[in-house]
Amino acid sequence: MPAAFLSSGPHIVGRFEQLTQTPIADPAAFNSTDLPDGRKLAWHEFGTPKGWPLYFFHGFPSSRLLAALVHEQAVDAGIRIIAPD
């Protein structure tokens, strides 16, 4: 593995701990819709609301809230992150 990848671990863990202790984003950024088969699809948006759309698909186990880790970078880059569950 590249050294840059290995050295980023503690930074990411620290950032995640910070996010879990503070509000993730504006509650208005949370969305959901009912699917035809009765299930509910939920997603959260981060970054710039009018920015270029980028879908963020989390792994297992995780949730749409993982995308909060890159919210500030997305704002700086003019990107709108759409993170479904």
DSSP file (Angstrom, degrees, kcal/mol; ACC not computed):
  #  RESIDUE AA STRUCTURE BP1 BP2  ACC     N-H-->O    O-->H-N    N-H-->O    O-->H-N    TCO  KAPPA ALPHA  PHI   PSI    X-CA   Y-CA   Z-CA
    1    1 A M              0   0    0      0, 0.0     2,-0.0     0, 0.0     5,-0.0   0.000 360.0 360.0 360.0 144.2    0.0    0.0    0.0
    2    2 A P     >  -     0   0    0      0, 0.0     4,-1.8     0, 0.0     3,-0.5  -0.349 360.0-125.0 -63.3 145.3    1.2    3.5   -0.7
    3    3 A A  H  > S+     0   0    0      1,-0.2     4,-2.3     2,-0.2     5,-0.2   0.847 109.6  60.5 -59.8 -35.1    2.6    5.3    2.4
    4    4 A A  H  > S+     0   0    0      1,-0.2     4,-0.8     2,-0.2    -1,-0.2   0.886 104.9  48.9 -62.0 -38.0    0.1    8.2    1.8
    5    5 A F  H >4 S+     0   0    0     -3,-0.5     3,-0.7     1,-0.2     4,-0.5   0.933 112.4  47.0 -66.2 -45.5   -2.8    5.8    2.2
    6    6 A L  H >< S+     0   0    0     -4,-1.8     3,-0.8     1,-0.2    -2,-0.2   0.849 110.4  52.4 -65.6 -34.6   -1.4    4.3    5.4
    7    7 A S  H 3< S+     0   0    0     -4,-2.3     4,-0.4     1,-0.2    -1,-0.2   0.640  99.2  64.6 -79.2 -12.3   -0.6    7.7    7.0
    8    8 A S  T <X S+     0   0    0     -4,-0.8     4,-2.2    -3,-0.7    -1,-0.2   0.639  78.6  88.6 -84.8 -12.2   -4.2    9.0    6.4
    9    9 A G  H <> S+     0   0    0     -3,-0.8     4,-2.5    -4,-0.5     5,-0.2   0.917  86.9  44.1 -53.1 -57.5   -5.8    6.5    8.7
   10   10 A P  H  > S+     0   0    0      0, 0.0     4,-2.6     0, 0.0    -1,-0.2   0.857 112.4  54.6 -60.9 -33.7   -5.6    8.4   12.1
   11   11 A H  H  > S+     0   0    0     -4,-0.4     4,-2.2     2,-0.2    -2,-0.2   0.928 110.3  45.6 -63.8 -43.6   -6.7   11.6   10.4
   12   12 A I  H  X S+     0   0    0     -4,-2.2     4,-2.5     2,-0.2    -1,-0.2   0.924 113.3  49.4 -66.4 -43.6   -9.8    9.9    9.0
   13   13 A V  H  X S+     0   0    0     -4,-2.5     4,-2.3     1,-0.2    -2,-0.2   0.925 112.1  48.5 -61.6 -44.4  -10.6    8.3   12.3
   14   14 A G  H  X S+     0   0    0     -4,-2.6     4,-1.9    -5,-0.2    -1,-0.2   0.889 111.4  50.1 -62.8 -39.3  -10.2   11.5   14.2
   15   15 A R  H  X S+     0   0    0     -4,-2.2     4,-2.2     2,-0.2    -1,-0.2   0.893 109.6  51.0 -66.2 -40.4  -12.5   13.3   11.7
   16   16 A F  H  X S+     0   0    0     -4,-2.5     4,-2.0     2,-0.2    -2,-0.2   0.913 109.0  50.9 -63.8 -42.2  -15.1   10.6   12.0
   17   17 A E  H  X S+     0   0    0     -4,-2.3     4,-0.6     1,-0.2    -1,-0.2   0.892 109.8  51.0 -61.7 -39.0  -15.1   11.0   15.8
   18   18 A Q  H >< S+     0   0    0     -4,-1.9     3,-0.9     1,-0.2     4,-0.5   0.914 110.0  49.6 -63.6 -42.9  -15.5   14.7   15.5
   19   19 A L  H >< S+     0   0    0     -4,-2.2     3,-0.8     1,-0.2    -1,-0.2   0.831 104.6  57.5 -67.7 -32.5  -18.5   14.3   13.1
   20   20 A T  H 3< S+     0   0    0     -4,-2.0    -1,-0.2     1,-0.2    -2,-0.2   0.649 107.1  49.7 -74.2 -12.2  -20.2   11.9   15.5
   21   21 A Q  T << S+     0   0    0     -3,-0.9    -1,-0.2    -4,-0.6    -2,-0.2   0.485 113.2  45.8-101.8  -4.7  -20.1   14.5   18.2
   22   22 A T  S <  S-     0   0    0     -3,-0.8     2,-0.0    -4,-0.5     3,-0.0  -0.889 103.0 -76.2-132.3 161.4  -21.6   17.4   16.2
   23   23 A P        -     0   0    0      0, 0.0     3,-0.1     0, 0.0    -2,-0.1  -0.366  39.0-143.7 -58.4 136.0  -24.5   17.8   13.8
   24   24 A I        -     0   0    0      1,-0.2     2,-0.3    -4,-0.1    -4,-0.0   0.946  62.8 -42.7 -70.4 -50.4  -23.5   16.2   10.4
   25   25 A A  S    S-     0   0    0     21,-0.1    -1,-0.2    46,-0.0     5,-0.1  -0.944  85.3 -44.7-166.1 177.8  -25.3   18.7    8.1
   26   26 A D    >   -     0   0    0     -2,-0.3     3,-2.6     1,-0.2     4,-0.2  -0.375  48.6-133.8 -57.3 127.4  -28.5   20.6    7.7
   27   27 A P  G >  S+     0   0    0      0, 0.0     3,-1.7     0, 0.0    -1,-0.2   0.763 104.1  70.1 -57.6 -23.1  -31.4   18.3    8.4
   28   28 A A  G 3  S+     0   0    0      1,-0.3    -2,-0.1    16,-0.0     0, 0.0   0.693  85.4  68.5 -66.7 -16.5  -33.0   19.7    5.2
   29   29 A A  G <  S+     0   0    0     -3,-2.6    16,-1.4    16,-0.1     2,-0.4   0.573  80.7  94.6 -78.8  -8.9  -30.3   17.8    3.3
   30   30 A F  E <   +A   44   0A   0     -3,-1.7     2,-0.3    -4,-0.2    14,-0.2  -0.695  55.4 174.1 -84.5 134.0  -31.9   14.5    4.3
   31   31 A N  E     +A   43   0A   0     12,-3.1    12,-2.6    -2,-0.4     2,-0.3  -0.941  11.3 177.3-135.8 156.9  -34.4   13.1    1.8
   32   32 A S  E     -A   42   0A   0     -2,-0.3     2,-0.3    10,-0.2    10,-0.2  -0.982   5.7-168.9-154.9 157.4  -36.4    9.9    1.4
   33   33 A T  E     -A   41   0A   0      8,-2.1     8,-2.9    -2,-0.3     2,-0.4  -0.992  26.8-115.8-145.3 148.9  -38.9    8.5   -1.1
   34   34 A D  E     -A   40   0A   0     -2,-0.3     6,-0.2     6,-0.2     5,-0.1  -0.732  30.2-140.3 -86.0 131.5  -41.2    5.5   -1.0
   35   35 A L    >   -     0   0    0      4,-3.5     3,-2.3    -2,-0.4    -1,-0.0  -0.529  25.4-106.9 -87.5 158.3  -40.5    2.9   -3.7
   36   36 A P  T 3  S+     0   0    0      0, 0.0    -1,-0.1     0, 0.0    -2,-0.0   0.777 118.9  56.2 -57.1 -28.2  -43.3    1.1   -5.6
   37   37 A D  T 3  S-     0   0    0      2,-0.1     3,-0.1     1,-0.0    -3,-0.0   0.351 123.9-100.4 -88.7   8.3  -42.6   -2.1   -3.7
   38   38 A G  S <  S+     0   0    0     -3,-2.3     2,-0.1     1,-0.3    -1,-0.0   0.254  83.4 124.0  96.8 -12.8  -43.1   -0.4   -0.3
   39   39 A R        -     0   0    0     -5,-0.1    -4,-3.5     1,-0.0     2,-0.4  -0.344  57.0-126.9 -75.5 164.2  -39.5    0.1    0.6
   40   40 A K  E     -A   34   0A   0     -6,-0.2     2,-0.6    -3,-0.1    -6,-0.2  -0.951  11.7-153.9-115.2 132.4  -38.1    3.5    1.5
   41   41 A L  E     -A   33   0A   0     -8,-2.9    -8,-2.1    -2,-0.4     2,-0.4  -0.927  16.8-170.7-104.7 121.9  -35.0    4.9   -0.2
   42   42 A A  E     +A   32   0A   0     -2,-0.6    43,-2.8   -10,-0.2     2,-0.3  -0.865   8.9 169.3-113.0 146.6  -33.1    7.5    1.9
   43   43 A W  E     -AB  31  84A   0    -12,-2.6   -12,-3.1    -2,-0.4     2,-0.4  -0.984  19.2-149.3-150.4 159.0  -30.3    9.7    0.9
   44   44 A H  E     -AB  30  83A   0     39,-1.8    39,-2.9    -2,-0.3     2,-0.4  -0.958  13.8-141.4-128.3 145.7  -28.4   12.7    2.3
   45   45 A E  E     + B   0  82A   0    -16,-1.4     2,-0.3    -2,-0.4    37,-0.2  -0.917  21.1 174.6-114.0 137.5  -26.8   15.5    0.3
   46   46 A F  E     + B   0  81A   0     35,-2.3    35,-2.7    -2,-0.4     2,-0.2  -0.813  44.4  30.8-129.3 169.3  -23.5   17.1    1.2
   47   47 A G  E    S- B   0  80A   0     -2,-0.3    33,-0.3    33,-0.2    28,-0.2  -0.538 110.2  -7.9  84.6-148.1  -21.3   19.7   -0.5
   48   48 A T    >   -     0   0    0     31,-2.5     3,-2.0    26,-0.3    -2,-0.1  -0.778  59.7-142.7 -91.4 121.7  -22.7   22.5   -2.7
   49   49 A P  T 3  S+     0   0    0      0, 0.0    -1,-0.1     0, 0.0    31,-0.1   0.817 102.1  36.5 -55.5 -34.7  -26.4   22.2   -3.4
   50   50 A K  T 3  S+     0   0    0     29,-0.1    30,-0.1     2,-0.0    -3,-0.0   0.261  98.7 113.5-101.0  11.7  -26.1   23.4   -7.0
   51   51 A G  S <  S-     0   0    0     -3,-2.0    28,-0.3     1,-0.2    27,-0.1  -0.097  83.1 -66.7 -78.0 177.4  -22.7   21.8   -7.7
   52   52 A W  E     -c   79   0A   0     26,-1.8    28,-2.8     1,-0.1    -1,-0.2  -0.468  62.9-113.3 -61.8 129.4  -21.8   19.0  -10.0
   53   53 A P  E     +c   80   0A   0      0, 0.0     2,-0.4     0, 0.0    28,-0.2  -0.433  36.9 178.2 -72.7 139.4  -23.5   15.8   -8.8
   54   54 A L  E     -c   81   0A   0     26,-2.4    28,-2.6    -2,-0.1     2,-0.4  -0.974  21.4-139.0-139.3 122.8  -21.4   12.9   -7.5
   55   55 A Y  E     -c   82   0A   0     -2,-0.4     2,-0.6    26,-0.2    28,-0.2  -0.682  11.8-157.2 -85.3 135.7  -23.0    9.8   -6.1
   56   56 A F        -     0   0    0     26,-2.5     2,-0.7    -2,-0.4    11,-0.1  -0.946   6.5-169.4-115.2 110.5  -21.3    8.3   -2.9
   57   57 A F        -     0   0    0     -2,-0.6    28,-0.1    26,-0.1    26,-0.1  -0.892  13.2-150.5-104.7 112.4  -21.9    4.6   -2.4
   58   58 A H        -     0   0    0     -2,-0.7     4,-0.1    26,-0.5     6,-0.1  -0.301   8.9-127.6 -77.3 162.6  -20.8    3.4    1.0
   59   59 A G        -     0   0    0      2,-0.1     3,-0.2     4,-0.1    -1,-0.1  -0.142  46.1 -47.4 -93.0-166.2  -19.6    0.0    1.8
   60   60 A F  S    S+     0   0    0      1,-0.3     3,-0.1    -2,-0.1    -1,-0.0  -0.945 119.5  24.5-115.1 135.3  -20.7   -2.4    4.5
   61   61 A P  S    S+     0   0    0      0, 0.0    -1,-0.3     0, 0.0     2,-0.3   0.516 108.1  79.9 -89.1 133.8  -21.1   -1.8    7.4
   62   62 A S        -     0   0    0     -3,-0.2     2,-0.3    -4,-0.1    -4,-0.0  -0.929  55.5-134.7-170.3-171.4  -21.8    1.9    7.0
   63   63 A S    >   -     0   0    0     -2,-0.3     3,-1.8    -3,-0.1     4,-0.3  -0.915  42.2 -83.0-152.6 178.3  -24.4    4.5    6.0
   64   64 A R  G >  S+     0   0    0     -2,-0.3     3,-1.4     1,-0.3     4,-0.2   0.734 115.8  74.7 -59.2 -23.0  -25.0    7.6    3.9
   65   65 A L  G >  S+     0   0    0      1,-0.3     3,-1.6     2,-0.2    -1,-0.3   0.655  74.6  78.7 -70.2 -14.4  -23.5    9.6    6.8
   66   66 A L  G X  S+     0   0    0     -3,-1.8     3,-1.9     1,-0.3    -1,-0.3   0.820  80.8  68.8 -60.9 -29.7  -20.0    8.5    5.9
   67   67 A A  G X  S+     0   0    0     -3,-1.4     3,-1.6     1,-0.3    -1,-0.3   0.665  78.1  80.4 -65.1 -15.4  -20.0   11.0    3.1
   68   68 A A  G X  S+     0   0    0     -3,-1.6     3,-1.3     1,-0.3     4,-0.4   0.749  76.4  74.2 -61.8 -22.0  -19.9   13.8    5.7
   69   69 A L  G <  S+     0   0    0     -3,-1.9    -1,-0.3     1,-0.3    -2,-0.2   0.777 104.3  35.4 -62.4 -25.6  -16.2   13.1    5.9
   70   70 A V  G <> S+     0   0    0     -3,-1.6     4,-2.2    -4,-0.2    -1,-0.3   0.176  84.0 110.3-114.5  16.6  -15.7   14.9    2.6
   71   71 A H  H <> S+     0   0    0     -3,-1.3     4,-2.2     1,-0.2     5,-0.2   0.938  80.2  46.4 -56.9 -51.1  -18.3   17.6    2.9
   72   72 A E  H  > S+     0   0    0     -4,-0.4     4,-2.2     1,-0.2    -1,-0.2   0.887 112.9  49.6 -63.5 -39.7  -15.9   20.5    3.3
   73   73 A Q  H  > S+     0   0    0      1,-0.2     4,-1.7     2,-0.2    -1,-0.2   0.872 109.7  52.2 -66.8 -36.0  -13.8   19.3    0.3
   74   74 A A  H  X>S+     0   0    0     -4,-2.2     5,-3.0     2,-0.2     4,-0.8   0.892 108.4  50.5 -66.8 -39.4  -16.9   19.0   -1.8
   75   75 A V  H ><5S+     0   0    0     -4,-2.2     3,-0.9     1,-0.2    -2,-0.2   0.943 110.9  49.1 -61.2 -47.0  -17.9   22.5   -0.9
   76   76 A D  H 3<5S+     0   0    0     -4,-2.2    -1,-0.2     1,-0.2    -2,-0.2   0.838 115.1  44.5 -60.9 -33.6  -14.5   23.8   -1.9
   77   77 A A  H 3<5S-     0   0    0     -4,-1.7    -1,-0.2    -5,-0.1    -2,-0.2   0.490 112.3-116.3 -91.6  -4.0  -14.6   21.9   -5.2
   78   78 A G  T <<5 +     0   0    0     -3,-0.9   -26,-1.8    -4,-0.8     2,-0.4   0.859  65.8 145.2  72.3  35.0  -18.2   22.9   -6.1
   79   79 A I  E   < - c   0  52A   0     -5,-3.0   -31,-2.5   -28,-0.3     2,-0.6  -0.857  44.1-147.1-110.8 141.3  -19.5   19.3   -5.9
   80   80 A R  E     -Bc  47  53A   0    -28,-2.8   -26,-2.4    -2,-0.4     2,-0.5  -0.940  17.8-153.2-104.2 116.5  -22.9   18.1   -4.7
   81   81 A I  E     -Bc  46  54A   0    -35,-2.7   -35,-2.3    -2,-0.6     2,-0.6  -0.803   7.3-166.0 -94.8 127.1  -22.6   14.7   -3.0
   82   82 A I  E     -Bc  45  55A   0    -28,-2.6   -26,-2.5    -2,-0.5   -37,-0.2  -0.957   8.1-174.5-112.8 113.2  -25.6   12.5   -3.1
   83   83 A A  E     -B   44   0A   0    -39,-2.9   -39,-1.8    -2,-0.6   -26,-0.1  -0.871   4.2-168.3-116.4  99.5  -25.2    9.6   -0.6
   84   84 A P  E      B   43   0A   0      0, 0.0   -26,-0.5     0, 0.0   -41,-0.3  -0.450 360.0 360.0 -83.0 158.8  -28.0    7.0   -0.7
   85   85 A D              0   0    0    -43,-2.8   -42,-0.1    -2,-0.1   -23,-0.1   0.341 360.0 360.0-101.8 360.0  -28.6    4.2    1.9
